[in-house]
Amino acid sequence: MESMGYIIGAAFILDLLLGDPEGWPHPVRWMGRAIGYFEPRFRRLTPRVGRAGTLFALSLITGTFIIAWVVIFVAGALHPIAGIALEVSLLFFCISTRSLEKAALGVYTALRQEGLNGGRAAVALIVGRETAALDEPEVARAAVETVAENLVDGVLSPLFFTLLGGVPLALAFKMTNTLDSMVGYKNETYREFGRAAARIDDAANYVPARLSVLFIAAAAQLARQKGLAALKIGFRDGRKHTSPNAGYAEAAFAGALEVRLGGPGTYHGARIEKPYLGKEYRAVATDDIPRACRLMVIASLLWMAAVQILYLIIQLM
């Protein structure tokens, strides 16, 4: 579609301006409700838990794509402007640059104004690890890691899939990502049932996660941080993470900011040993949070520009 470049640009700008307004209807929340509704029903389909989980994940991801395509098609058939407006709105909800920055800066403000307990409470809203025993560097580290990891999930991957298959594919990715966040746990409840969702999410983020190192390094150079270190640490330590994808952006942030990320953490009552990323650097400080946010925003802008250039090249071919 010739207008896709404008749709991508408009959605990205809207996200920078509005973020995630409270009280607005949000497709990701609908996805979460759908996951909660259909999970027990798919579990009853077959006694083979892994097969039920595979059918569950594939059905919801495919269903999301089909529903989005049909709704967009109908809106466009009613009026071209209606179709474009709907696509901009739906893609806007797939991007989270502004809301990610706001959440991380909320942790920074809480640490500065309310102290450690305030920082723990603020970071608990955006991470899956237990926060009650975190000290100030650990709270700051959790915030920086969230910014790095969600740069891929919330910006790079949605635009990557929009480039490949339009807004319906971006929404299908968001369903994949939401499934992973809700059922992709390696615990007794979801180890078998959520395995397919986790693997699909890993596959979906594989290319954007690795490309993120290049864009974080470029952003670091522009921000007068350590671009070459971001490139070096990103590819050196990215593969050490327990996740096949999350480590690349986190390691690149470690190099760019010259801080040590990763390390052990407690998740759902279990202590998880994770390797350090950028182990030669210092611990994260509170003031590193806004530095990480600035790096994330610049990397997002560079990715946005690259997507637009790639789309223009595709149109000319």
Backbone as a ProteinNet text record, in pm:
[ID]
protein_1_A
[PRIMARY]
MESMGYIIGAAFILDLLLGDPEGWPHPVRWMGRAIGYFEPRFRRLTPRVGRAGTLFALSLITGTFIIAWVVIFVAGALHPIAGIALEVSLLFFCISTRSLEKAALGVYTALRQEGLNGGRAAVALIVGRETAALDEPEVARAAVETVAENLVDGVLSPLFFTLLGGVPLALAFKMTNTLDSMVGYKNETYREFGRAAARIDDAANYVPARLSVLFIAAAAQLARQKGLAALKIGFRDGRKHTSPNAGYAEAAFAGALEVRLGGPGTYHGARIEKPYLGKEYRAVATDDIPRACRLMVIASLLWMAAVQILYLIIQLM
[TERTIARY]
85	0	88.1	60	143.7	140.3	32	18.6	84.8	142.7	195.4	306.6	390.5	495.2	438.6	330.9	265.7	200.8	143.7	79.1	181.9	295	400.8	450	475.4	522.7	422.8	296.7	193	176.2	177.3	161.8	278.7	399.2	517.6	512.4	475.6	466.6	358	244.9	138.3	186.6	264.5	316.2	408.2	495.3	584.3	506.3	395.1	316.2	225.3	161.9	56.4	95.4	188.7	220.2	103.3	70.3	-41.5	-142.5	-233.8	-326.6	-412	-420.3	-499.8	-647.5	-713.7	-857.3	-896.5	-799.2	-831.2	-842.9	-931.6	-935.7	-803.8	-756.1	-623.5	-629.4	-588.5	-592.3	-515.4	-404.9	-326.8	-406.3	-484.9	-569.7	-675.1	-729.5	-825.4	-757.1	-633.2	-559.1	-542.4	-510.6	-495.5	-624.1	-735.6	-864.8	-892.8	-860.2	-881.2	-796.4	-673.9	-585.8	-645	-689.7	-750.3	-877.4	-954.7	-1081.5	-1057.9	-965.8	-949.2	-855	-768.4	-673.6	-742.2	-838	-898.8	-973	-1027.2	-1100.2	-1006.4	-888.7	-792.7	-729.8	-715.3	-659.9	-750.1	-880.5	-974.9	-983.9	-922.1	-933.1	-864.6	-750.9	-672.5	-594.1	-575.2	-495.3	-346.8	-304.5	-164.4	-143.5	-88.1	-80.4	-0.6	110.8	192.1	119.3	44.4	-31.5	-142.1	-208.1	-312.2	-253.8	-133.7	-69.9	-30	12.7	48.9	-73.7	-182.9	-307.6	-356.6	-345.6	-386.6	-309.6	-176.7	-93.4	-116.3	-116	-133	-271	-372.6	-509.4	-524.2	-470.4	-485.4	-402.1	-283	-199.3	-261.6	-301.8	-365.7	-496.8	-574.9	-703.8	-687.5	-584.7	-558.7	-529.5	-445.5	-412.8	-538	-618.6	-738.4	-838.2	-864.4	-960.2	-912.1	-783	-728.7	-740.7	-708	-714.1	-857.5	-952.9	-1093.1	-1144.1	-1114.9	-1162.8	-1104.3	-975.2	-910.1	-967.2	-988.2	-1044.8	-1183.6	-1267.8	-1404.2	-1400.4	-1313.6	-1303.3	-1258.3	-1160.5	-1113.1	-1217.7	-1301.2	-1407.6	-1513.9	-1538.8	-1635.3	-1583.5	-1455.5	-1391.2	-1240.3	-1161.5	-1015.4	-955.8	-1008.5	-954.8	-984	-1102.2	-1137	-1040.5	-1006.7	-912.8	-775.4	-727.2	-595.4	-595.9	-701.4	-711.1	-711	-780.2	-784.3	-646.3	-576.7	-443.7	-347.3	-355.1	-270	-300	-428.8	-467.8	-419.6	-438.3	-398.2	-247	-173.3	-27.6	24.5	-40.2	-5.5	-5	-102.2	-110.7	-7.1	57.3	161.4	297.9	313.9	443.2	442.3	554.4	552.8	676.4	728.9	845.8	816.3	709.8	678	638.3	556.2	511.7	628	720.6	838.5	926.3	946.8	1024.7	956.8	825.4	750.4	761.2	749	755.7	893.4	998.5	1134.5	1166.1	1124.8	1148.7	1066.4	954.8	877.5	957.8	1036.8	1124.6	1232.9	1289.3	1393.1	1337.9	1221	1159.9	1129.1	1077.8	1044.7	1169.7	1278.4	1403.3	1452.2	1441.7	1490.9	1403	1272.2	1180.2	1130.4	1118.4	1060.8	1158.4	1277.5	1376.5	1360.4	1428.3	1436.1	1300	1217.6	1086.4	999.6	1007	931.8	982.1	1114.7	1172.8	1133.8	1135.2	1092.8	948.6	862.8	720.5	702.7	777	763.6	816.6	930.8	987.6	907.9	839	756.5	643.9	606.4	499.7	544.9	675.7	723.6	815.1	843.4	930.5	862.1	911.4	854.6	926.5	1043.3	1120.4	1064	1099.9	1059.5	1147	1085.2	1156.3	1172.3	1111.2	1108.8	1247.6	1341.4	1475.1	1580.5	1540.2	1637.3	1696.7	1827	1887.2	1876.6	1925.9	1906.8	1973.4	2099.3	2156.7	2077.4	2021.4	1944.1	1812	1750.2	1627.9	1659.3	1768	1807.8	1842.8	1911.4	1945.9	1820.5	1721.4	1596.9	1528.3	1530.4	1467.3	1541.7	1674.5	1754.5	1735.6	1735.3	1715.3	1578.5	1477.6	1343.4	1339.5	1405.7	1413.2	1480.1	1590.4	1664.9	1583.4	1530.2	1456	1331.9	1261.5	1135.7	1155.5	1276.5	1306.2	1278	1312.9	1287.6	1139.4	1082.6	942.8	844.7	877.7	780.5	801.5	913.9	940.2	993.1	1106.3	1171.7	1088.7	1043.5	970	835.6	753.7	627.3	646.7	745.8	768.9	830.9	912.4	971	860.8	762.7	655	554.8	542.8	461.2	521.6	653.6	723.4	703	701.1	687.1	543.7	446.7	309.6	201.1	235.8	134.8	90.5	-8.5	-57.2	-112.5	-184.5	-231.5	-118.2	-3.7	108.2	170.3	170.1	218.1	130.5	-0.6	-91.9	-75.2	-49.9	-22.9	102.8	204.5	324.1	289.9	206.6	170.1	97.3	14.6	-49.1	56.8	155.1	264.4	337	367.7	439.7	356.9	226.7	137.7	122	111.6	106.5	231.1	346.8	471.2	473.8	426	428.8	328.8	225.5	122.4	135.4	182.8	188.6	326.7	424.1	554.9	649.4	595.9	679.5	727	845.1	898.9	868.4	739.2	697.3	603.9	555	473.7	348.2	288.8	162.7	182.6	291.4	304.4	423.5	501.7	621.9	587.3	482.5	440.4	342.2	242	136.7	188.7	279.7	328.7	453.1	502.2	627.4	617.3	508.4	493.8	489.9	415.3	406.9	545.1	622.9	756.9	847.6	840	926.4	887.7	758.1	714.6	763	753.7	802.3	952.5	1026.1	1171.3	1202.1	1129.9	1153.1	1117.7	1008	962.9	1063.2	1126	1218.2	1362.2	1389.1	1527	1601.5	1546.1	1614.7	1615.5	1500.8	1505.4	1600	1609.4	1697.3	1843	1884.2	2023.1	2049.5	1951.1	1965.6	1969.7	1907.7	1903.2	2042.8	2138.8	2276.2	2331.7	2307.5	2358.6	2296	2165.6	2096.8	2125.2	2143.6	2182	2322.4	2411.5	2547.9	2548.1	2468.6	2459.5	2399.7	2296.8	2234.4	2332.2	2413.8	2512.9	2614.6	2656.1	2748.8	2685.9	2559.5	2490.9	2470	2453.8	2429.4	2559.1	2672.3	2803.4	2827.9	2776.9	2805.6	2903.8	2908.2	3010.8	2954.1	2957.1	2900.6	2977.4	3109.9	3190.2	3179.1	3171.3	3155	3018.7	2915.4	2783.3	2785.7	2857.1	2868.6	2945.5	3055.5	3140.4	3068.7	3018.1	2954.8	2823.6	2753.4	2626.4	2641.1	2738.6	2757.4	2841.4	2924.2	3003.9	2919.5	2837.7	2764.9	2618.1	2566	2424	2381.2	2467.3	2434.3	2441.1	2495.9	2510.2	2379	2285.7	2160.1	2079.6	1998.2	1912.5	1807.2	1770.2	1679.9	1762.3	1714.5	1790.8	1792.9	1708.2	1698.9	1724.9	1673.4	1677.9	1819.2	1915.6	2050.4	2118.5	2079.1	2149.9	2129.9	2004.8	1979.7	2035.4	2019.4	2069.5	2221.8	2288.9	2434.9	2481.9	2410.5	2446.4	2428	2321.7	2301.6	2412.9	2453.8	2562.7	2688.7	2721.6	2839.4	2824.9	2708.9	2687.5	2694	2637.4	2630.5	2747	2827.4	2939	2890	2788	2733.5	2722.5	2712.2	2700.2	2552.6	2500.2	2361.9	2360	2239.4	2225.7	2255.7	2292	2317.4	2194.5	2206.9	2098.3	1978.1	1861.9	1738.3	1637.2	1536.8	1433.3	1304.3	1252.2	1131.5	1033.5	915.1	809.6	861.5	940.3	987.6	1112.6	1161.1	1279.9	1395	1511.7	1629.6	1687.7	1699.7	1749.8	1889.4	1984.5	2121.6	2139.3	2167.8	2191.5	2332.8	2398.3	2533.9	2530.9	2641	2652.2	2682.2	2628.1	2652.3	2733.9	2852.1	2940.9	2997.4	3045.9	3088.1	3205.9	3278.9	3394.1	3354.9	3227.2	3182.2	3129.5	3092.9	3040.3	2892.9	2843.5	2701.1	2619.7	2493.1	2404.8	2373.2	2373.4	2334.7	2200.1	2134.2	2002.5	2006	2112.7	2121.9	2140.1	2164.8	2174.9	2038	1931.7	1797.5	1761.4	1771	1740.8	1839	1962.8	2058	2011.6	1960.9	1908.9	1785.7	1700.3	1580.4	1617	1714.9	1758.9	1816.1	1892.6	1949.1	1838.1	1736.9	1624.5	1547.8	1522.1	1445.8	1523.7	1653.1	1733.8	1739.9	1758.8	1760.6	1626.6	1516.8	1383	1368.6	1417.1	1409.4	1492.5	1609.9	1694.5	1627.9	1564.4	1494.2	1377.8	1306.4	1193.8	1242.2	1352.1	1406.6	1448	1509	1551.5	1431.7	1326.4	1205.2	1145.4	1142.4	1088.5	1172.9	1305	1393.1	1373.1	1365.3	1344.2	1209.5	1108	977	981.4	1051.2	1064.1	1137.8	1242.1	1315.3	1226.5	1146.6	1053.3	953.4	905	808.8	869.1	999.3	1064.7	1106.9	1108.3	1152.5	1046.7
-120.1	0	124.5	218	336.9	424.8	418.2	504.3	447.5	325.5	261.4	342.6	406.5	489.5	601.5	664.1	769.5	712.6	593.1	529	500.9	446.2	416.6	545	647.7	774.6	839.5	839.3	901.6	826.9	693.5	614.7	638.4	646	668.4	805.6	907.1	1043	1050.8	985.6	982.5	920.8	813.1	749.7	843.7	914.9	1009.2	1120.4	1161.3	1270.2	1225.9	1108.2	1066.9	954.3	869.6	753.5	658	612.3	519.9	587.4	668.2	745.1	653.9	688	608	616	502.8	498.9	475.3	483.1	458.3	308	266.2	123.2	83.6	-36	-76.9	-220.1	-244.6	-381.2	-482.6	-443	-538.2	-584.7	-497	-538.6	-638	-614.1	-709.8	-843.9	-839.1	-963	-1038	-965	-1027.6	-1094.3	-1027.9	-1087.6	-1212.2	-1206.3	-1322.4	-1440.4	-1413.6	-1520.2	-1583.9	-1500.1	-1552.6	-1631.3	-1588.1	-1655.7	-1790.4	-1794.9	-1916.1	-2019.5	-1978.9	-2075.2	-2200.3	-2186.9	-2309.8	-2390.8	-2325.2	-2396.9	-2479.9	-2425.8	-2503	-2614.3	-2591.9	-2696.2	-2820.1	-2798.4	-2910.6	-2984.1	-2930.1	-2992	-3127.8	-3139.2	-3262.1	-3279.8	-3405.5	-3428.9	-3400	-3387	-3356.3	-3205.4	-3164.7	-3023	-2943.2	-2997.2	-2925.1	-2900.8	-3003.5	-2986.8	-2882.8	-2885.1	-2785.7	-2644.9	-2628.6	-2498	-2450.5	-2544.1	-2508.1	-2461.3	-2535.8	-2496.4	-2362	-2343.4	-2218.6	-2100.1	-2110.1	-1999.5	-1971.3	-2074.8	-2055.6	-1999.4	-2046.2	-1999	-1851.4	-1809.6	-1669.5	-1576.4	-1619.2	-1535.2	-1522.8	-1635.7	-1633.7	-1558.5	-1582.4	-1513.8	-1363.6	-1318.7	-1174.9	-1115	-1183.7	-1135	-1126.2	-1230.6	-1234.2	-1126.6	-1115	-1014.5	-874.1	-847	-714.1	-685.8	-784.8	-766.2	-737.4	-813	-794.6	-657.6	-618.7	-489.5	-374.3	-383.2	-278	-275.3	-392.6	-400.1	-337.4	-370	-315	-164.1	-115.3	30.1	98.9	39.3	98.1	93.7	-11.5	-21	85.8	118.5	223.4	359.9	383.4	507.7	492	526.3	511.5	580.7	699.3	772.3	697.5	634.1	556.2	439.1	373.9	263.1	307.3	419	470.4	513.7	581.8	626.8	508.2	402	283.5	219	209.6	150.6	232.7	364	450.2	425.8	419.1	399.6	265.4	159.6	26.8	14.9	70.9	64.5	150.9	262.5	348.4	269.6	180.8	101.5	-10.2	-38.7	-142.4	-87.5	44.6	107.6	165.4	156.5	200	280.6	361.3	442.9	537.5	613.1	715.1	652.7	549.5	488.3	419.4	362.8	300.2	404.8	515.3	624.1	676.5	694.2	745.7	651.8	521.4	424.2	423.6	426.5	424.3	553.3	666.4	793.2	801.8	728.5	721.2	655.2	553.4	488.7	586.8	659.4	758.7	865.2	917.9	1021.2	966.9	843.5	783.8	765.8	721.5	706.4	841	942.7	1074.6	1141	1124.9	1198.6	1117.5	985.1	902.3	803.5	794.7	703.8	561.6	470.4	332.7	263.5	282.1	215.4	263.4	392.2	444.9	388.7	376.9	318.8	173.8	98.2	-42.5	-54.8	29.1	23.6	59.7	159.3	202.9	97.7	38.1	-59.7	-189.4	-217.9	-339	-336	-216.8	-204	-242.4	-250.3	-271.6	-392.5	-465.9	-582.7	-705.1	-823.1	-947.2	-1000.7	-946.1	-996.3	-941.6	-1005.7	-956.4	-837.8	-733	-606.7	-567.2	-642	-599.2	-589.5	-670.5	-672.3	-602.2	-537.3	-472	-348.8	-327.1	-201.7	-100.2	22.3	127.5	95	46.9	9.8	-100.2	-194.1	-301.6	-251	-156.2	-94.8	-21.5	55.1	127.6	29.9	-79.2	-179.8	-241	-272.2	-330.3	-235.5	-105.5	-7.1	2	5.1	14.6	-110.4	-228.2	-353	-356.2	-303.8	-299.4	-208.9	-94.1	-3.5	-71.9	-141.3	-207.6	-319.7	-408.6	-523.6	-480.4	-381.7	-340.5	-248.5	-200.2	-132.5	-227.5	-354.5	-454.7	-489.8	-530	-574	-462.3	-339.9	-232.2	-134.6	-145.7	-51.6	-124.3	-189.9	-247.1	-357.7	-452.6	-565.7	-525.8	-442.6	-403.1	-335.8	-245.9	-179.1	-273.9	-367.4	-468	-550.8	-593.2	-676	-592.9	-465.9	-378.8	-368.3	-356.8	-351	-480.4	-593.9	-722.6	-753	-717	-759.3	-662.2	-536.6	-437.8	-442.5	-361.9	-349.2	-481.1	-563.4	-691.5	-779.4	-779.4	-860.6	-799.3	-667	-602.5	-642.1	-646.8	-688	-835.7	-918.1	-1059.8	-1074	-990.1	-991.5	-952	-849.3	-807.5	-918	-995.8	-1110.6	-1213.1	-1236.1	-1327.7	-1283.2	-1155.4	-1099	-1105.6	-1079.4	-1085.2	-1228.8	-1322.6	-1463.9	-1503	-1463.2	-1497.7	-1440	-1315.9	-1251.5	-1313.1	-1379.4	-1435.4	-1585.8	-1659	-1804.8	-1862.5	-1778.4	-1828.5	-1854.1	-1894	-1916.3	-2061.1	-2079.7	-2214.5	-2264.1	-2264.1	-2317.2	-2436	-2493.8	-2615.3	-2592.8	-2474.6	-2446.9	-2431.4	-2365.5	-2326.8	-2388	-2471.3	-2524	-2593.8	-2675.3	-2744.8	-2661	-2606.8	-2534.7	-2408.5	-2339.4	-2212.4	-2223.1	-2346.7	-2363.2	-2310.7	-2341.4	-2296.2	-2144.2	-2081.1	-1935.1	-1873.4	-1929.4	-1876.1	-1892.7	-2007.5	-2031.6	-1945.7	-1923.8	-1836.4	-1694.2	-1649.4	-1515.1	-1504.8	-1608.8	-1609.4	-1596.9	-1672.8	-1669.1	-1532.4	-1473.3	-1344.2	-1233.2	-1237.3	-1131.1	-1156.5	-1269.6	-1309.4	-1203.4	-1163.2	-1066.3	-926	-871.7	-737.8	-728	-833.8	-828.5	-809.9	-877.5	-867.1	-736.9	-692.2	-562.3	-448.9	-471.1	-366	-321.8	-414	-378.5	-269.4	-280.4	-181.2	-44	-42.2	85.5	147	63.7	115.5	173.6	107.2	158.7	292.2	302.7	429.2	538	502.4	600	645.9	553.8	589	689.5	670.5	765.7	904.1	908.7	1037.6	1102.3	1019.2	1071	1094.2	1084.4	1102.3	1000	881.2	769	676.5	551.1	460.8	369.9	417.9	341.5	214.7	222.3	104	0.2	47.6	-45.4	-113.1	-38.2	-97	-209.4	-185.9	-287.3	-409.1	-385.4	-494	-576.9	-510.6	-582.2	-644.6	-575.6	-628.1	-765.3	-779.8	-908.9	-1006.5	-953.9	-1043.6	-1109.9	-1028.4	-1078.3	-1108.2	-1063.3	-1082.1	-1226.6	-1316.1	-1458.8	-1525.7	-1456.8	-1516	-1514.4	-1431.5	-1415.8	-1545.2	-1567.8	-1686.7	-1681.6	-1560.4	-1544.8	-1540	-1604.1	-1600.7	-1464.1	-1371.2	-1240.8	-1122.9	-1127	-1009.7	-962.2	-1054.6	-1017	-922	-921.9	-839	-689.9	-648.6	-507.1	-469.2	-556.6	-526.7	-514.1	-606.1	-599	-474	-436.4	-314.5	-191.4	-188.8	-78.8	-78.1	-195.9	-203.2	-137.7	-170.4	-110.7	38.2	80.7	222.9	308.2	257.5	334	303.2	203.7	156.8	117.5	31.3	-20.4	-172	-234.3	-380.2	-417.3	-490.6	-536.8	-687.5	-743.6	-886.5	-923.8	-1050.3	-1098.4	-1165.7	-1221.5	-1299.4	-1212.9	-1276.8	-1209.7	-1312.6	-1266.5	-1356.1	-1334.7	-1442.2	-1438.3	-1542.9	-1495.8	-1586	-1681.8	-1628.2	-1706.4	-1788.1	-1791	-1870.7	-1778	-1805.5	-1726	-1778.1	-1689.4	-1724.8	-1665.5	-1751	-1705.9	-1666.4	-1541.3	-1492.1	-1437.5	-1452.5	-1398.2	-1245.9	-1185.7	-1040.5	-1001.4	-889.3	-832	-705.3	-699.4	-587.2	-597.1	-715	-740.7	-652.8	-597.9	-514.4	-372.5	-339	-203.3	-191.3	-69.1	-40	-78.8	-76.3	-99.8	17.7	-7.1	97.3	197.7	325.8	432.3	489.3	556.9	614.3	707	786.4	881.5	813.6	682.9	610.9	585.8	597.5	571.2	671.6	803.9	897.1	884.5	845.2	822	705.8	602.3	487	525.8	608.8	653	734.1	822.4	902.5	812.1	713.2	618	541.3	499.4	425.5	509.7	635.3	723	748	773.8	798.1	672.6	556.3	431	407.4	442.2	428.2	517.9	640.4	733.3	683.5	629.9	575.7	455.5	370.7	254.6	299.8	398.8	453.2	505.8	578	631.1	517.6	413.2	300.3	228.1	210.6	145.5	226.3	357.3	441.7	432	428.9	416.6	281.1	176.3	42.3	34.2	96	92.5	165.4	278.5	353.9	270.9	199.1	114.3	3.9	-57.2	-161.9	-108.1	13.8	74.7	100.8	130.7	162.8	38.6	-74.6	-197.1	-251.9
0	0	0	-91.5	-103.3	20.7	96.1	213.1	337.6	330.7	451	515.3	434.4	492.3	578	531.9	609.6	735.2	722.8	838.1	947	907.4	1004.5	1071.3	990.5	1045.7	1139.4	1099.7	1182	1314.3	1309.5	1431.4	1526.4	1471.2	1553.8	1620	1544.9	1599.8	1707.5	1682	1782.3	1912.6	1900.2	2021.2	2097.9	2026.1	2093.3	2163.1	2103.3	2159.5	2273.2	2256.7	2349.3	2442.8	2401.2	2482.8	2489.1	2608.3	2629	2720.5	2664.5	2748.8	2836.3	2964.4	3057.3	3021.7	3031.7	3007.5	2863.7	2771.3	2631.2	2607.1	2517.8	2482.4	2417.8	2451.5	2403.6	2352.2	2226.5	2171.6	2254.5	2317.4	2396.2	2518.1	2575.8	2688	2640.5	2521.1	2464.2	2439.5	2394.4	2373.2	2505.2	2611	2741.5	2787.7	2764.7	2802.7	2719.7	2589.9	2503.4	2549.4	2588.4	2636.7	2762.5	2855.8	2978	2951.9	2853.2	2821.7	2754.2	2657.7	2577.7	2639.1	2732	2788.1	2845.8	2938.1	2992.6	2888.4	2788.3	2683	2596.2	2564.4	2486.1	2569.5	2699	2785.1	2787.2	2767.9	2771	2637.3	2532.9	2401.1	2394.3	2461.6	2454	2582.8	2627.4	2748.7	2728.2	2602	2573	2585.8	2697.9	2734	2631.6	2585.7	2488.4	2358.2	2312.9	2189.4	2207.6	2322.9	2351	2349.7	2406.9	2408.9	2271.2	2186.4	2049.1	1971.6	1982.5	1914.9	1966.8	2095.9	2161.5	2104.7	2101.9	2054.7	1906.9	1825	1681.1	1648.1	1718.3	1691.8	1725.4	1839.1	1878.8	1790.3	1754.7	1668.7	1529.7	1472.1	1340	1343.7	1448.8	1462.1	1470.4	1542.4	1552.5	1415.8	1337.9	1203.6	1117.1	1117.6	1031.8	1072.5	1201.1	1248.5	1212.2	1235.1	1203	1053.6	970.1	825.3	781.9	834.1	794.8	838.1	961.3	1012.5	931.1	901.9	822.7	680.4	622.7	488.1	483.6	580.7	584.6	601	691.8	712.5	584.6	514.9	389.6	280.8	280.6	181.1	203.6	330.4	360.5	315.8	343.8	297.8	314.8	214.6	225.5	347	379.4	494.9	624.2	631.7	750.5	768.1	657.1	664.2	711	656.2	695.1	841.8	883.9	1022.9	1119.1	1080.8	1166.1	1174.6	1062	1062.9	1149.2	1136.6	1220.3	1368	1401.7	1541.4	1595.1	1517.6	1563.6	1576.7	1481.5	1489.8	1604	1628.2	1741.6	1872.6	1888.5	2010.9	2016.6	1904.1	1901.4	1940.6	1939.6	1965.6	2107.1	2176.6	2317.4	2357.3	2266.9	2300.3	2416.1	2403.1	2504.3	2637.6	2634.6	2760.4	2830.9	2755	2814.9	2882.3	2813.8	2872.8	2999.1	2993.1	3108.1	3227.4	3202.3	3311.4	3376	3294.6	3349.2	3425.2	3368.8	3438.1	3566.7	3570.7	3694.9	3805.7	3769.3	3867.6	3912.8	3818	3849.4	3945.3	3914.3	3999.3	4138.4	4143.8	4273.4	4359.2	4299	4374	4425.8	4342.8	4381.1	4488.5	4475.2	4562.7	4682.1	4665	4771	4831.3	4775.1	4829.1	4778.3	4844.3	4797.8	4792.6	4896.2	4896	4780.6	4750.8	4637.4	4506.3	4494.5	4373.6	4356.5	4466.7	4458.9	4412.1	4467.3	4428.7	4282	4235	4095.1	3999.2	4030.8	3938.5	3939.1	4048.3	4054.9	3951.8	3905.2	3806.7	3666.6	3644.1	3507.1	3491.4	3600.3	3589	3648.7	3610.3	3661.2	3783.5	3815.4	3929.7	4060	4170.3	4302.1	4339.7	4394.7	4416.1	4562.2	4653.5	4794.1	4856.1	4809.9	4870.3	4784.9	4675.6	4587.6	4654.2	4635.9	4680.1	4566.1	4587.8	4487.3	4353.5	4350.9	4220.2	4150.3	4225.9	4164.7	4108.8	4176.1	4123	3993.3	3993.8	3872.5	3760.6	3794.8	3693.6	3632.5	3715.2	3664.3	3567.3	3598.5	3510	3376.9	3381.6	3258.5	3173.7	3236.3	3162.1	3094.9	3163.1	3104.6	2982.7	2991.2	2877.1	2758.9	2785	2677.6	2613.9	2696	2642.8	2567	2621.1	2557.9	2438.4	2416.8	2290.8	2174.7	2191.3	2087.2	2081.8	2194.8	2197.4	2162.2	2204.7	2194	2080	2010.1	1901.1	1776.7	1791.6	1673.8	1608.8	1687.5	1629.4	1569.4	1635.8	1571.9	1436.7	1426.4	1298.8	1196.9	1242.5	1154.3	1088.5	1167.1	1111.3	1031.5	1062.9	979	840.2	834.8	706.8	627.2	697.7	630.4	587.3	670.3	642.2	682.4	700.5	732.8	878.5	909.7	1047.1	1101.5	1022	1077.7	1129.6	1062.7	1110.1	1236.2	1246.2	1368.7	1486.9	1465.9	1572.3	1606.4	1505	1531.4	1616.6	1590.6	1675	1818.1	1835.2	1970.6	2044.8	1973.8	2037.3	2077.9	1990.4	2022.1	2148.1	2154.5	2268.2	2396.4	2383.8	2499.7	2549.3	2457.1	2494.9	2573.6	2524.8	2593.3	2734	2749.5	2881	2978.3	2926.4	3013.4	3036.1	2936	2951.3	2921	2890.6	2851.1	2966.8	3082.1	3200.1	3208.7	3266.3	3284.4	3425.3	3458.7	3587.5	3564.9	3672.6	3661.7	3579	3590.8	3521.2	3371	3331.2	3190.5	3117.7	3185	3118.1	2986.8	2986.1	2864.8	2782.9	2850.7	2779.4	2711.6	2775.7	2721.3	2636.4	2615.5	2541.7	2398.5	2330.3	2191.5	2183.7	2274.7	2275	2294.8	2387.4	2413.6	2292.2	2227.9	2112.2	1993.1	1973.7	1863.9	1888.9	2014.5	2048.3	2027.2	2065.2	2042.3	1893.4	1811.9	1667.6	1609.2	1657.7	1604.7	1634	1751.6	1791.3	1749.2	1685.7	1657.6	1575.6	1463.5	1376.9	1438.6	1485	1545.2	1664.2	1745.6	1862.5	1821.3	1718.4	1674.2	1599.1	1523.8	1458.6	1561.1	1676.7	1778.8	1820.5	1820.1	1861	1771.1	1640.7	1545.8	1571.3	1597.4	1614.7	1751.1	1852	1983.7	1977.1	1905	1890.1	1816.4	1708.7	1635.2	1722.2	1799.6	1889.2	1996.2	2045.7	2147.4	2093.7	1968.9	1908.5	1900	1859.3	1848.9	1985.2	2088.2	2223	2300.5	2232.1	2293	2403.5	2380.3	2468.6	2396.3	2433	2381.3	2272.3	2147.7	2038	2007.7	2004.7	1974.3	2085.4	2209.5	2321.6	2316	2275	2259.9	2158.2	2048.1	1943.4	1994.4	2061.7	2110.3	2216.8	2320.9	2432.3	2387.3	2296.1	2247.6	2185.3	2097.4	2030.7	2113.4	2204.3	2288.6	2398.1	2465.1	2582.1	2554.1	2438.7	2411.4	2415.4	2370	2364.4	2501.2	2602.5	2735.6	2814.8	2775.3	2848.8	2844.2	2947.1	2948.5	2838.7	2794.5	2681.4	2553.1	2444.3	2319.7	2253.2	2298.8	2234	2326.8	2449	2537.4	2565.1	2563.8	2600.6	2504.9	2377.4	2279	2305.6	2323.1	2352.6	2489.6	2588.4	2721.9	2722.5	2652.6	2647.6	2573.8	2467.7	2395.3	2483.7	2563.3	2658.4	2761.9	2808.2	2905.5	2850.2	2723.7	2663.5	2641.3	2592.4	2564.1	2690.5	2799.8	2924.8	3018.3	2981.4	3064.9	3204.2	3205.6	3330.7	3321.9	3437.8	3445.3	3461.5	3363.1	3368.2	3389	3400.9	3423.2	3566.9	3586.9	3721.6	3780.7	3900.6	3960.1	3997.6	4000	4040.6	4088.3	4160.5	4212.6	4134.8	4076.7	3995.8	4046.1	4089.5	4135.5	4243	4335	4447.4	4421.8	4298.8	4265.3	4226.6	4278.9	4244.1	4113.2	4017	3884.7	3867.9	3838.7	3817	3670	3647.4	3512.6	3502.8	3389.3	3373.9	3367.2	3404.9	3393.6	3249.4	3207.8	3076.1	3097.1	3037.5	3066.1	3206.3	3241.7	3380.6	3422.9	3327.1	3361	3404.1	3389.1	3419.2	3562.4	3598.4	3731.9	3742.9	3866.7	3890.4	3837.1	3809	3756.6	3867.3	3833.3	3925.5	3884.1	3974.9	3946.8	3826.2	3814.2	3702.9	3567.4	3566.9	3439.9	3376.8	3454.6	3400.4	3291	3315.9	3205.5	3088.9	3114.8	3005.3	2918.5	2983.5	2909.5	2828.1	2886	2813.5	2690.3	2703.9	2589.7	2479.8	2519.6	2423.5	2351.7	2426.6	2368.8	2268.2	2300.3	2210.6	2081.6	2092.2	1972	1885.9	1948.3	1872.6	1802.9	1869.3	1809.6	1687.6	1698.7	1585.9	1467.4	1496.1	1389.4	1322.6	1402.7	1347.1	1260.5	1309.4	1234.4	1098.5	1098.5	973.2	879.7	935.2	853	792.2	870.5	819.3	704.6	719.5	613.7	486.7	502.1	385.3	317.5	397.1	341.9	270.5	328.9	265	130.2	126	1.2	-104.2	-61.2	-155.9	-209.5	-121	-163.5	-264.9	-241.6	-333.2	-471.2	-473.8	-600	-678.4	-611.7	-679.4	-774.4
[MASK]
+++++++++++++++++++++++++++++++++++++++++++++++++++++++++++++++++++++++++++++++++++++++++++++++++++++++++++++++++++++++++++++++++++++++++++++++++++++++++++++++++++++++++++++++++++++++++++++++++++++++++++++++++++++++++++++++++++++++++++++++++++++++++++++++++++++++++++++++++++++++++++++++++++++++++++++++++++++++++++++

